[in-house]
Amino acid sequence: MLISKKVEVFLEFLIFGVIMGVVEDLIAVTLSTGAQITWHVIGVITLVAIPFAAIGELIVDRIELTEINNRKNKKVK
């Protein structure tokens, strides 16, 4: 199955964003509440991190694609 380069890059950065979001939130929860880290806590943190990683990726990709399109249009003229 062939995945377009754009989708492949999006998924790579999404996975990286989720992992970084989970680690960041685990540190925040541990330092702010002192709660024990359980699988339940990791699950909740992961569910919170996924949408933020996806939205962040969509915004970054949108800006990057816009800049690339503008550069291409300037070179063509």
PyMOL Python script that loads the backbone (N, CA, C, O; Angstrom):
from pymol import cmd

cmd.read_pdbstr("""\
ATOM      1  N   MET A   1       0.843  -1.173   0.000  1.00  0.00           N
ATOM      2  CA  MET A   1       0.000   0.000   0.000  1.00  0.00           C
ATOM      3  C   MET A   1       0.895   1.245   0.000  1.00  0.00           C
ATOM      4  O   MET A   1       1.787   1.384   0.837  1.00  0.00           O
ATOM      5  N   LEU A   2       0.646   2.116  -0.924  1.00  0.00           N
ATOM      6  CA  LEU A   2       1.464   3.309  -1.073  1.00  0.00           C
ATOM      7  C   LEU A   2       0.801   4.489  -0.360  1.00  0.00           C
ATOM      8  O   LEU A   2      -0.346   4.839  -0.640  1.00  0.00           O
ATOM      9  N   ILE A   3       1.545   5.090   0.561  1.00  0.00           N
ATOM     10  CA  ILE A   3       1.052   6.253   1.289  1.00  0.00           C
ATOM     11  C   ILE A   3       1.778   7.466   0.740  1.00  0.00           C
ATOM     12  O   ILE A   3       2.994   7.445   0.549  1.00  0.00           O
ATOM     13  N   SER A   4       1.020   8.520   0.490  1.00  0.00           N
ATOM     14  CA  SER A   4       1.653   9.725  -0.045  1.00  0.00           C
ATOM     15  C   SER A   4       2.658  10.272   0.968  1.00  0.00           C
ATOM     16  O   SER A   4       2.539  10.043   2.172  1.00  0.00           O
ATOM     17  N   LYS A   5       3.625  10.982   0.464  1.00  0.00           N
ATOM     18  CA  LYS A   5       4.692  11.535   1.301  1.00  0.00           C
ATOM     19  C   LYS A   5       4.127  12.489   2.350  1.00  0.00           C
ATOM     20  O   LYS A   5       4.604  12.524   3.484  1.00  0.00           O
ATOM     21  N   LYS A   6       3.115  13.257   1.972  1.00  0.00           N
ATOM     22  CA  LYS A   6       2.515  14.221   2.892  1.00  0.00           C
ATOM     23  C   LYS A   6       1.871  13.507   4.089  1.00  0.00           C
ATOM     24  O   LYS A   6       2.018  13.939   5.232  1.00  0.00           O
ATOM     25  N   VAL A   7       1.153  12.403   3.806  1.00  0.00           N
ATOM     26  CA  VAL A   7       0.506  11.651   4.885  1.00  0.00           C
ATOM     27  C   VAL A   7       1.558  10.970   5.762  1.00  0.00           C
ATOM     28  O   VAL A   7       1.427  10.922   6.985  1.00  0.00           O
ATOM     29  N   GLU A   8       2.589  10.453   5.125  1.00  0.00           N
ATOM     30  CA  GLU A   8       3.659   9.790   5.871  1.00  0.00           C
ATOM     31  C   GLU A   8       4.345  10.763   6.835  1.00  0.00           C
ATOM     32  O   GLU A   8       4.573  10.429   7.997  1.00  0.00           O
ATOM     33  N   VAL A   9       4.667  11.942   6.360  1.00  0.00           N
ATOM     34  CA  VAL A   9       5.311  12.949   7.211  1.00  0.00           C
ATOM     35  C   VAL A   9       4.367  13.382   8.326  1.00  0.00           C
ATOM     36  O   VAL A   9       4.788  13.546   9.471  1.00  0.00           O
ATOM     37  N   PHE A  10       3.081  13.570   7.991  1.00  0.00           N
ATOM     38  CA  PHE A  10       2.090  13.960   9.000  1.00  0.00           C
ATOM     39  C   PHE A  10       2.025  12.919  10.111  1.00  0.00           C
ATOM     40  O   PHE A  10       2.027  13.272  11.291  1.00  0.00           O
ATOM     41  N   LEU A  11       1.966  11.635   9.745  1.00  0.00           N
ATOM     42  CA  LEU A  11       1.864  10.581  10.750  1.00  0.00           C
ATOM     43  C   LEU A  11       3.130  10.475  11.599  1.00  0.00           C
ATOM     44  O   LEU A  11       3.055  10.238  12.805  1.00  0.00           O
ATOM     45  N   GLU A  12       4.284  10.651  10.974  1.00  0.00           N
ATOM     46  CA  GLU A  12       5.536  10.616  11.734  1.00  0.00           C
ATOM     47  C   GLU A  12       5.567  11.713  12.788  1.00  0.00           C
ATOM     48  O   GLU A  12       5.900  11.457  13.944  1.00  0.00           O
ATOM     49  N   PHE A  13       5.221  12.930  12.393  1.00  0.00           N
ATOM     50  CA  PHE A  13       5.237  14.039  13.335  1.00  0.00           C
ATOM     51  C   PHE A  13       4.106  13.922  14.353  1.00  0.00           C
ATOM     52  O   PHE A  13       4.258  14.354  15.495  1.00  0.00           O
ATOM     53  N   LEU A  14       2.976  13.344  13.952  1.00  0.00           N
ATOM     54  CA  LEU A  14       1.880  13.147  14.891  1.00  0.00           C
ATOM     55  C   LEU A  14       2.295  12.178  15.994  1.00  0.00           C
ATOM     56  O   LEU A  14       2.046  12.431  17.172  1.00  0.00           O
ATOM     57  N   ILE A  15       2.920  11.080  15.616  1.00  0.00           N
ATOM     58  CA  ILE A  15       3.367  10.104  16.610  1.00  0.00           C
ATOM     59  C   ILE A  15       4.402  10.733  17.541  1.00  0.00           C
ATOM     60  O   ILE A  15       4.338  10.560  18.758  1.00  0.00           O
ATOM     61  N   PHE A  16       5.349  11.459  16.964  1.00  0.00           N
ATOM     62  CA  PHE A  16       6.353  12.148  17.781  1.00  0.00           C
ATOM     63  C   PHE A  16       5.686  13.160  18.708  1.00  0.00           C
ATOM     64  O   PHE A  16       6.062  13.270  19.875  1.00  0.00           O
ATOM     65  N   GLY A  17       4.697  13.900  18.200  1.00  0.00           N
ATOM     66  CA  GLY A  17       3.986  14.881  19.014  1.00  0.00           C
ATOM     67  C   GLY A  17       3.221  14.247  20.152  1.00  0.00           C
ATOM     68  O   GLY A  17       3.179  14.791  21.256  1.00  0.00           O
ATOM     69  N   VAL A  18       2.613  13.094  19.893  1.00  0.00           N
ATOM     70  CA  VAL A  18       1.875  12.391  20.950  1.00  0.00           C
ATOM     71  C   VAL A  18       2.847  11.911  22.024  1.00  0.00           C
ATOM     72  O   VAL A  18       2.585  12.065  23.217  1.00  0.00           O
ATOM     73  N   ILE A  19       3.960  11.335  21.603  1.00  0.00           N
ATOM     74  CA  ILE A  19       4.944  10.846  22.580  1.00  0.00           C
ATOM     75  C   ILE A  19       5.475  12.000  23.430  1.00  0.00           C
ATOM     76  O   ILE A  19       5.555  11.893  24.654  1.00  0.00           O
ATOM     77  N   MET A  20       5.834  13.098  22.777  1.00  0.00           N
ATOM     78  CA  MET A  20       6.342  14.247  23.532  1.00  0.00           C
ATOM     79  C   MET A  20       5.264  14.833  24.444  1.00  0.00           C
ATOM     80  O   MET A  20       5.559  15.243  25.567  1.00  0.00           O
ATOM     81  N   GLY A  21       4.019  14.873  23.968  1.00  0.00           N
ATOM     82  CA  GLY A  21       2.922  15.378  24.786  1.00  0.00           C
ATOM     83  C   GLY A  21       2.674  14.517  26.009  1.00  0.00           C
ATOM     84  O   GLY A  21       2.424  15.034  27.098  1.00  0.00           O
ATOM     85  N   VAL A  22       2.742  13.200  25.832  1.00  0.00           N
ATOM     86  CA  VAL A  22       2.535  12.287  26.958  1.00  0.00           C
ATOM     87  C   VAL A  22       3.651  12.464  27.990  1.00  0.00           C
ATOM     88  O   VAL A  22       3.380  12.546  29.188  1.00  0.00           O
ATOM     89  N   VAL A  23       4.891  12.520  27.533  1.00  0.00           N
ATOM     90  CA  VAL A  23       6.013  12.697  28.465  1.00  0.00           C
ATOM     91  C   VAL A  23       5.882  14.021  29.206  1.00  0.00           C
ATOM     92  O   VAL A  23       6.065  14.087  30.421  1.00  0.00           O
ATOM     93  N   GLU A  24       5.566  15.064  28.467  1.00  0.00           N
ATOM     94  CA  GLU A  24       5.411  16.389  29.072  1.00  0.00           C
ATOM     95  C   GLU A  24       4.290  16.391  30.117  1.00  0.00           C
ATOM     96  O   GLU A  24       4.454  16.935  31.209  1.00  0.00           O
ATOM     97  N   ASP A  25       3.160  15.784  29.779  1.00  0.00           N
ATOM     98  CA  ASP A  25       2.033  15.745  30.711  1.00  0.00           C
ATOM     99  C   ASP A  25       2.314  14.846  31.912  1.00  0.00           C
ATOM    100  O   ASP A  25       1.867  15.139  33.021  1.00  0.00           O
ATOM    101  N   LEU A  26       3.049  13.758  31.701  1.00  0.00           N
ATOM    102  CA  LEU A  26       3.421  12.902  32.831  1.00  0.00           C
ATOM    103  C   LEU A  26       4.278  13.675  33.827  1.00  0.00           C
ATOM    104  O   LEU A  26       4.089  13.565  35.038  1.00  0.00           O
ATOM    105  N   ILE A  27       5.212  14.449  33.311  1.00  0.00           N
ATOM    106  CA  ILE A  27       6.055  15.263  34.186  1.00  0.00           C
ATOM    107  C   ILE A  27       5.202  16.292  34.927  1.00  0.00           C
ATOM    108  O   ILE A  27       5.370  16.492  36.130  1.00  0.00           O
ATOM    109  N   ALA A  28       4.296  16.938  34.215  1.00  0.00           N
ATOM    110  CA  ALA A  28       3.444  17.961  34.840  1.00  0.00           C
ATOM    111  C   ALA A  28       2.552  17.356  35.914  1.00  0.00           C
ATOM    112  O   ALA A  28       2.420  17.923  36.998  1.00  0.00           O
ATOM    113  N   VAL A  29       1.939  16.214  35.626  1.00  0.00           N
ATOM    114  CA  VAL A  29       1.050  15.568  36.606  1.00  0.00           C
ATOM    115  C   VAL A  29       1.846  15.135  37.831  1.00  0.00           C
ATOM    116  O   VAL A  29       1.406  15.320  38.965  1.00  0.00           O
ATOM    117  N   THR A  30       3.010  14.563  37.594  1.00  0.00           N
ATOM    118  CA  THR A  30       3.830  14.093  38.713  1.00  0.00           C
ATOM    119  C   THR A  30       4.280  15.248  39.602  1.00  0.00           C
ATOM    120  O   THR A  30       4.201  15.167  40.828  1.00  0.00           O
ATOM    121  N   LEU A  31       4.749  16.316  38.980  1.00  0.00           N
ATOM    122  CA  LEU A  31       5.255  17.443  39.770  1.00  0.00           C
ATOM    123  C   LEU A  31       4.139  18.233  40.450  1.00  0.00           C
ATOM    124  O   LEU A  31       4.316  18.721  41.567  1.00  0.00           O
ATOM    125  N   SER A  32       3.004  18.360  39.791  1.00  0.00           N
ATOM    126  CA  SER A  32       1.950  19.205  40.364  1.00  0.00           C
ATOM    127  C   SER A  32       1.049  18.472  41.350  1.00  0.00           C
ATOM    128  O   SER A  32       0.569  19.081  42.305  1.00  0.00           O
ATOM    129  N   THR A  33       0.809  17.181  41.141  1.00  0.00           N
ATOM    130  CA  THR A  33      -0.124  16.471  42.022  1.00  0.00           C
ATOM    131  C   THR A  33       0.555  15.440  42.896  1.00  0.00           C
ATOM    132  O   THR A  33       0.037  15.090  43.956  1.00  0.00           O
ATOM    133  N   GLY A  34       1.702  14.949  42.471  1.00  0.00           N
ATOM    134  CA  GLY A  34       2.364  13.901  43.237  1.00  0.00           C
ATOM    135  C   GLY A  34       1.664  12.560  43.107  1.00  0.00           C
ATOM    136  O   GLY A  34       1.937  11.640  43.877  1.00  0.00           O
ATOM    137  N   ALA A  35       0.759  12.440  42.133  1.00  0.00           N
ATOM    138  CA  ALA A  35       0.006  11.196  41.944  1.00  0.00           C
ATOM    139  C   ALA A  35       0.915  10.089  41.435  1.00  0.00           C
ATOM    140  O   ALA A  35       1.909  10.340  40.754  1.00  0.00           O
ATOM    141  N   GLN A  36       0.552   8.861  41.778  1.00  0.00           N
ATOM    142  CA  GLN A  36       1.283   7.718  41.253  1.00  0.00           C
ATOM    143  C   GLN A  36       0.950   7.553  39.781  1.00  0.00           C
ATOM    144  O   GLN A  36      -0.190   7.757  39.364  1.00  0.00           O
ATOM    145  N   ILE A  37       1.947   7.184  39.004  1.00  0.00           N
ATOM    146  CA  ILE A  37       1.733   6.961  37.580  1.00  0.00           C
ATOM    147  C   ILE A  37       1.243   5.530  37.390  1.00  0.00           C
ATOM    148  O   ILE A  37       1.974   4.572  37.636  1.00  0.00           O
ATOM    149  N   THR A  38       0.007   5.403  36.952  1.00  0.00           N
ATOM    150  CA  THR A  38      -0.591   4.095  36.677  1.00  0.00           C
ATOM    151  C   THR A  38      -0.973   4.045  35.207  1.00  0.00           C
ATOM    152  O   THR A  38      -0.901   5.049  34.498  1.00  0.00           O
ATOM    153  N   TRP A  39      -1.380   2.866  34.759  1.00  0.00           N
ATOM    154  CA  TRP A  39      -1.811   2.731  33.360  1.00  0.00           C
ATOM    155  C   TRP A  39      -3.036   3.590  33.086  1.00  0.00           C
ATOM    156  O   TRP A  39      -3.205   4.091  31.974  1.00  0.00           O
ATOM    157  N   HIS A  40      -3.890   3.767  34.084  1.00  0.00           N
ATOM    158  CA  HIS A  40      -5.075   4.609  33.925  1.00  0.00           C
ATOM    159  C   HIS A  40      -4.665   6.066  33.680  1.00  0.00           C
ATOM    160  O   HIS A  40      -5.209   6.730  32.797  1.00  0.00           O
ATOM    161  N   VAL A  41      -3.710   6.550  34.463  1.00  0.00           N
ATOM    162  CA  VAL A  41      -3.221   7.928  34.305  1.00  0.00           C
ATOM    163  C   VAL A  41      -2.576   8.095  32.933  1.00  0.00           C
ATOM    164  O   VAL A  41      -2.814   9.096  32.257  1.00  0.00           O
ATOM    165  N   ILE A  42      -1.765   7.127  32.516  1.00  0.00           N
ATOM    166  CA  ILE A  42      -1.130   7.191  31.197  1.00  0.00           C
ATOM    167  C   ILE A  42      -2.180   7.195  30.091  1.00  0.00           C
ATOM    168  O   ILE A  42      -2.035   7.908  29.099  1.00  0.00           O
ATOM    169  N   GLY A  43      -3.240   6.399  30.259  1.00  0.00           N
ATOM    170  CA  GLY A  43      -4.324   6.370  29.263  1.00  0.00           C
ATOM    171  C   GLY A  43      -5.027   7.709  29.129  1.00  0.00           C
ATOM    172  O   GLY A  43      -5.277   8.179  28.019  1.00  0.00           O
ATOM    173  N   VAL A  44      -5.344   8.319  30.257  1.00  0.00           N
ATOM    174  CA  VAL A  44      -6.016   9.621  30.239  1.00  0.00           C
ATOM    175  C   VAL A  44      -5.110  10.682  29.621  1.00  0.00           C
ATOM    176  O   VAL A  44      -5.559  11.499  28.817  1.00  0.00           O
ATOM    177  N   ILE A  45      -3.849  10.664  29.996  1.00  0.00           N
ATOM    178  CA  ILE A  45      -2.901  11.636  29.446  1.00  0.00           C
ATOM    179  C   ILE A  45      -2.757  11.458  27.941  1.00  0.00           C
ATOM    180  O   ILE A  45      -2.685  12.439  27.201  1.00  0.00           O
ATOM    181  N   THR A  46      -2.716  10.213  27.488  1.00  0.00           N
ATOM    182  CA  THR A  46      -2.610   9.943  26.049  1.00  0.00           C
ATOM    183  C   THR A  46      -3.841  10.462  25.315  1.00  0.00           C
ATOM    184  O   THR A  46      -3.721  11.064  24.248  1.00  0.00           O
ATOM    185  N   LEU A  47      -5.022  10.231  25.882  1.00  0.00           N
ATOM    186  CA  LEU A  47      -6.249  10.726  25.248  1.00  0.00           C
ATOM    187  C   LEU A  47      -6.269  12.253  25.179  1.00  0.00           C
ATOM    188  O   LEU A  47      -6.831  12.824  24.245  1.00  0.00           O
ATOM    189  N   VAL A  48      -5.665  12.908  26.150  1.00  0.00           N
ATOM    190  CA  VAL A  48      -5.591  14.369  26.133  1.00  0.00           C
ATOM    191  C   VAL A  48      -4.538  14.839  25.124  1.00  0.00           C
ATOM    192  O   VAL A  48      -4.733  15.860  24.464  1.00  0.00           O
ATOM    193  N   ALA A  49      -3.440  14.115  24.997  1.00  0.00           N
ATOM    194  CA  ALA A  49      -2.331  14.544  24.137  1.00  0.00           C
ATOM    195  C   ALA A  49      -2.635  14.380  22.646  1.00  0.00           C
ATOM    196  O   ALA A  49      -2.154  15.173  21.837  1.00  0.00           O
ATOM    197  N   ILE A  50      -3.411  13.383  22.272  1.00  0.00           N
ATOM    198  CA  ILE A  50      -3.660  13.092  20.852  1.00  0.00           C
ATOM    199  C   ILE A  50      -4.289  14.281  20.110  1.00  0.00           C
ATOM    200  O   ILE A  50      -3.762  14.683  19.073  1.00  0.00           O
ATOM    201  N   PRO A  51      -5.387  14.852  20.597  1.00  0.00           N
ATOM    202  CA  PRO A  51      -5.974  15.974  19.844  1.00  0.00           C
ATOM    203  C   PRO A  51      -5.041  17.178  19.729  1.00  0.00           C
ATOM    204  O   PRO A  51      -5.000  17.835  18.689  1.00  0.00           O
ATOM    205  N   PHE A  52      -4.298  17.467  20.789  1.00  0.00           N
ATOM    206  CA  PHE A  52      -3.390  18.608  20.732  1.00  0.00           C
ATOM    207  C   PHE A  52      -2.266  18.365  19.731  1.00  0.00           C
ATOM    208  O   PHE A  52      -1.856  19.284  19.022  1.00  0.00           O
ATOM    209  N   ALA A  53      -1.770  17.142  19.671  1.00  0.00           N
ATOM    210  CA  ALA A  53      -0.726  16.819  18.696  1.00  0.00           C
ATOM    211  C   ALA A  53      -1.276  16.918  17.280  1.00  0.00           C
ATOM    212  O   ALA A  53      -0.602  17.427  16.385  1.00  0.00           O
ATOM    213  N   ALA A  54      -2.496  16.434  17.072  1.00  0.00           N
ATOM    214  CA  ALA A  54      -3.102  16.484  15.738  1.00  0.00           C
ATOM    215  C   ALA A  54      -3.353  17.924  15.301  1.00  0.00           C
ATOM    216  O   ALA A  54      -3.038  18.297  14.171  1.00  0.00           O
ATOM    217  N   ILE A  55      -3.913  18.720  16.183  1.00  0.00           N
ATOM    218  CA  ILE A  55      -4.182  20.123  15.841  1.00  0.00           C
ATOM    219  C   ILE A  55      -2.875  20.865  15.585  1.00  0.00           C
ATOM    220  O   ILE A  55      -2.773  21.649  14.642  1.00  0.00           O
ATOM    221  N   GLY A  56      -1.888  20.618  16.419  1.00  0.00           N
ATOM    222  CA  GLY A  56      -0.587  21.248  16.221  1.00  0.00           C
ATOM    223  C   GLY A  56       0.022  20.875  14.883  1.00  0.00           C
ATOM    224  O   GLY A  56       0.584  21.730  14.199  1.00  0.00           O
ATOM    225  N   GLU A  57      -0.079  19.625  14.504  1.00  0.00           N
ATOM    226  CA  GLU A  57       0.464  19.184  13.220  1.00  0.00           C
ATOM    227  C   GLU A  57      -0.278  19.811  12.051  1.00  0.00           C
ATOM    228  O   GLU A  57       0.339  20.224  11.070  1.00  0.00           O
ATOM    229  N   LEU A  58      -1.597  19.884  12.151  1.00  0.00           N
ATOM    230  CA  LEU A  58      -2.381  20.482  11.071  1.00  0.00           C
ATOM    231  C   LEU A  58      -2.014  21.952  10.891  1.00  0.00           C
ATOM    232  O   LEU A  58      -1.913  22.435   9.763  1.00  0.00           O
ATOM    233  N   ILE A  59      -1.817  22.660  11.992  1.00  0.00           N
ATOM    234  CA  ILE A  59      -1.456  24.076  11.909  1.00  0.00           C
ATOM    235  C   ILE A  59      -0.060  24.233  11.320  1.00  0.00           C
ATOM    236  O   ILE A  59       0.152  25.072  10.444  1.00  0.00           O
ATOM    237  N   VAL A  60       0.889  23.436  11.790  1.00  0.00           N
ATOM    238  CA  VAL A  60       2.260  23.529  11.280  1.00  0.00           C
ATOM    239  C   VAL A  60       2.305  23.160   9.801  1.00  0.00           C
ATOM    240  O   VAL A  60       2.948  23.851   9.011  1.00  0.00           O
ATOM    241  N   ASP A  61       1.630  22.081   9.421  1.00  0.00           N
ATOM    242  CA  ASP A  61       1.619  21.678   8.012  1.00  0.00           C
ATOM    243  C   ASP A  61       0.959  22.729   7.144  1.00  0.00           C
ATOM    244  O   ASP A  61       1.423  22.983   6.033  1.00  0.00           O
ATOM    245  N   ARG A  62      -0.090  23.335   7.610  1.00  0.00           N
ATOM    246  CA  ARG A  62      -0.803  24.360   6.846  1.00  0.00           C
ATOM    247  C   ARG A  62       0.113  25.555   6.575  1.00  0.00           C
ATOM    248  O   ARG A  62       0.173  26.056   5.453  1.00  0.00           O
ATOM    249  N   ILE A  63       0.821  26.004   7.605  1.00  0.00           N
ATOM    250  CA  ILE A  63       1.724  27.141   7.448  1.00  0.00           C
ATOM    251  C   ILE A  63       2.873  26.772   6.525  1.00  0.00           C
ATOM    252  O   ILE A  63       3.232  27.548   5.639  1.00  0.00           O
ATOM    253  N   GLU A  64       3.451  25.598   6.722  1.00  0.00           N
ATOM    254  CA  GLU A  64       4.581  25.177   5.908  1.00  0.00           C
ATOM    255  C   GLU A  64       4.175  25.027   4.449  1.00  0.00           C
ATOM    256  O   GLU A  64       4.916  25.450   3.562  1.00  0.00           O
ATOM    257  N   LEU A  65       3.034  24.442   4.186  1.00  0.00           N
ATOM    258  CA  LEU A  65       2.582  24.269   2.813  1.00  0.00           C
ATOM    259  C   LEU A  65       2.285  25.606   2.157  1.00  0.00           C
ATOM    260  O   LEU A  65       2.548  25.779   0.967  1.00  0.00           O
ATOM    261  N   THR A  66       1.747  26.548   2.905  1.00  0.00           N
ATOM    262  CA  THR A  66       1.474  27.869   2.372  1.00  0.00           C
ATOM    263  C   THR A  66       2.772  28.567   1.990  1.00  0.00           C
ATOM    264  O   THR A  66       2.859  29.187   0.931  1.00  0.00           O
ATOM    265  N   GLU A  67       3.777  28.466   2.851  1.00  0.00           N
ATOM    266  CA  GLU A  67       5.067  29.093   2.554  1.00  0.00           C
ATOM    267  C   GLU A  67       5.718  28.453   1.333  1.00  0.00           C
ATOM    268  O   GLU A  67       6.297  29.155   0.503  1.00  0.00           O
ATOM    269  N   ILE A  68       5.632  27.144   1.216  1.00  0.00           N
ATOM    270  CA  ILE A  68       6.219  26.442   0.071  1.00  0.00           C
ATOM    271  C   ILE A  68       5.511  26.851  -1.215  1.00  0.00           C
ATOM    272  O   ILE A  68       6.164  27.092  -2.231  1.00  0.00           O
ATOM    273  N   ASN A  69       4.184  26.930  -1.181  1.00  0.00           N
ATOM    274  CA  ASN A  69       3.430  27.344  -2.366  1.00  0.00           C
ATOM    275  C   ASN A  69       3.785  28.765  -2.773  1.00  0.00           C
ATOM    276  O   ASN A  69       3.906  29.055  -3.963  1.00  0.00           O
ATOM    277  N   ASN A  70       3.953  29.652  -1.803  1.00  0.00           N
ATOM    278  CA  ASN A  70       4.325  31.034  -2.115  1.00  0.00           C
ATOM    279  C   ASN A  70       5.709  31.097  -2.753  1.00  0.00           C
ATOM    280  O   ASN A  70       5.922  31.867  -3.690  1.00  0.00           O
ATOM    281  N   ARG A  71       6.652  30.296  -2.256  1.00  0.00           N
ATOM    282  CA  ARG A  71       7.997  30.267  -2.829  1.00  0.00           C
ATOM    283  C   ARG A  71       7.974  29.742  -4.259  1.00  0.00           C
ATOM    284  O   ARG A  71       8.659  30.275  -5.133  1.00  0.00           O
ATOM    285  N   LYS A  72       7.179  28.690  -4.497  1.00  0.00           N
ATOM    286  CA  LYS A  72       7.094  28.118  -5.827  1.00  0.00           C
ATOM    287  C   LYS A  72       6.501  29.123  -6.809  1.00  0.00           C
ATOM    288  O   LYS A  72       6.967  29.234  -7.943  1.00  0.00           O
ATOM    289  N   ASN A  73       5.486  29.846  -6.382  1.00  0.00           N
ATOM    290  CA  ASN A  73       4.843  30.833  -7.244  1.00  0.00           C
ATOM    291  C   ASN A  73       5.796  31.971  -7.575  1.00  0.00           C
ATOM    292  O   ASN A  73       5.772  32.479  -8.696  1.00  0.00           O
ATOM    293  N   LYS A  74       6.622  32.377  -6.645  1.00  0.00           N
ATOM    294  CA  LYS A  74       7.582  33.462  -6.895  1.00  0.00           C
ATOM    295  C   LYS A  74       8.654  33.020  -7.881  1.00  0.00           C
ATOM    296  O   LYS A  74       9.088  33.813  -8.716  1.00  0.00           O
ATOM    297  N   LYS A  75       9.089  31.760  -7.797  1.00  0.00           N
ATOM    298  CA  LYS A  75      10.116  31.260  -8.711  1.00  0.00           C
ATOM    299  C   LYS A  75       9.585  31.108 -10.121  1.00  0.00           C
ATOM    300  O   LYS A  75      10.334  31.291 -11.081  1.00  0.00           O
ATOM    301  N   VAL A  76       8.309  30.778 -10.270  1.00  0.00           N
ATOM    302  CA  VAL A  76       7.720  30.580 -11.593  1.00  0.00           C
ATOM    303  C   VAL A  76       7.600  31.893 -12.325  1.00  0.00           C
ATOM    304  O   VAL A  76       7.772  31.927 -13.543  1.00  0.00           O
ATOM    305  N   LYS A  77       7.310  32.980 -11.627  1.00  0.00           N
ATOM    306  CA  LYS A  77       7.090  34.285 -12.260  1.00  0.00           C
ATOM    307  C   LYS A  77       8.319  34.864 -12.806  1.00  0.00           C
ATOM    308  O   LYS A  77       8.288  35.959 -13.369  1.00  0.00           O
TER     309      LYS A  77
END
""", "prot")
cmd.dss("prot")
cmd.show_as("cartoon", "prot")
cmd.util.cbc("prot")
cmd.orient("prot")
